Amino acid sequence: MPFSDLLSADRIVMLVAPGSRDVVLDAAARLLAGNSPTTTPSLARALREREQLGSTGIGRGIAIPHARSAAFREPRAAFLRLSHPIDFGAVDGVPVDLVCAMCTPDHLVEQHLQYLAGLVEQFSDAEFREALREAPDLPRLRALMLEHGRHAGAVQ
């Protein structure tokens, strides 16, 4: 399954005032949960708990916060381009401006790991990263993310 199948256009956003890592994680949780007042807090907590185990900042200005949850029956993802990079505690020390959050159901452990590996591979493409950063507007950002995801990060 291509990674783009986990995304929907409404879960790809430009976050103008990211503030802090917690603000970004809260925004990601809201997107993943579809603004559900019951699911958003538990998902935000799960993303924070995972972040406490070690930064999901993979370097080059990319973070992939992720969690497993019983809240969903299918995996889902959200993408945020931050207007101002923030410290995510990434291994290379580079502040993060591209965030791809993911949540998979508790029982899909192997798929969760495969999606993460696919995302790391997808974001290792320097041209793709730069295209995301240079996208002039939200429609172009969404098109780039959805189209590139069809060709990368596929899970068998």
N, C-alpha and C positions, 0 to 999 in steps of 0.2 A: 504494500500500500504506500503510495507516495506521501511524503510528509505533508504536502499541501492539502491532502484530504482531511487533515486534522484542523486546518485553518478555515475560517470563513472571513469574508471581507470586513465584517463588522468587528472582528477580533484583531484587526491590523490598524494600529493608530500611531499618530505622532503625539508624544507627550511633551507639552510645551514647558512645563515647570516641574521637572522630576523631583527636585528637592533632595531626597535621600533614598538610600536603598530600600528602606521600609515603605516609602511612598510608592516606589516603583513596584514592589512586590504586592502592595495593596491594589494598585491599578491593574496589574496582571491577574490577580485573583478575581477582581470584578469582571474583567473581560472573559476569563475562562468560565466563570460561573454565570455569565449572562446577567450580571447585576442582581442575582438572586440574593435576597436578604438573609436567607438561611444558609446558603452554601458559601457565599463570599467569605465570611469570617473564618470558617473552618479551613477553607482553602488557603487563605492568607496565612493562617497559623501553620499549616503544613509546609508552605513555601519557606516561611521563616525558620521553621525547625530544620528543614533540609539545609538552608543557608548556614545555620549554626554549626553544622557538621563540617563545613568547608565551603569556601566561596565557589559559586557556580560561574564566576568570571573565568572564561577559558583563554583570555588573552585577546590582543588585537582589538580591544574595545567591544568585545562580545560577552554576553552573559546568557546562560541557559538555566534559569531557575526552573526546578521541576519537583513534582511530588506525585505520589500515588494516593488515590482516594476512592472511597466507596460511593462518592457522590455522583459518579458518571458511569454509564455502561459502555461508553466508547471513549477512546483517547481523544484529547482535544488540545489545541495550542493557541497561543496568542503571540502577536509580534508588536513590539513597541520601539519606535525610533525616538530617542530622547533628544530634545533641542540642546541640552547642555549635558555633557558627559558627567557621570558621577562615580565616586569611588565605590567599587564593588568588591575590593579586596582581591582583584584578579592576580594570577600568578606573575604576570609581567609588569604589574603596577600601573598599566594603562587604564585610565577611567573608561567606563562603559557608556556607549551611546546606542548600541543595538542589543535588544533584549528579546529573546525568544523563549517564552514560558510554555511549559507543557505539564499536562496532568493525564495520567493513565489510571484506569481502574486497578484496584489492589491486586487482582489476580493475574494481571498481564505483565509480570515481572520481566520476562524475556523480551517482549515487545518494547517495553519501556527502555531497556538498555539498547535495543536496536535503533530506536528513534533517536536516542541521545547520540549514538555513534554516527548516525546519518546526519544529524544537525552539525556535529563537529566537522564532518567532512564538507558539508555544504558551505559552512562559514569559513573554511580554509581557502576558499576561492576569493582571492584578492579583488578581482574584477567585480564579483557579485557584491562584496562588502562595500566597495566604493560606489557602485550603482545605487545601493540602498541609501547610502549617506548623501548622495547627490540628487536623489529623486526630488523634483521640484514641488511635488504636491502629493496629497494622499492617494488619489487615483493611480498615479504612477507607482508609488510605493507598493500599493496593494497588488497591482499587476505584476511587478517584479517579484514580489514574494510568492505569489500564487503560481506564477509560471515557472520560476526557478525550482520551486518545491516539487513540481511534477517530474523534474529530471534528476532530482537529488534526494537523498534521504529515504529511498524506497525500502520498505520492510517486506521481506518475503513471507 
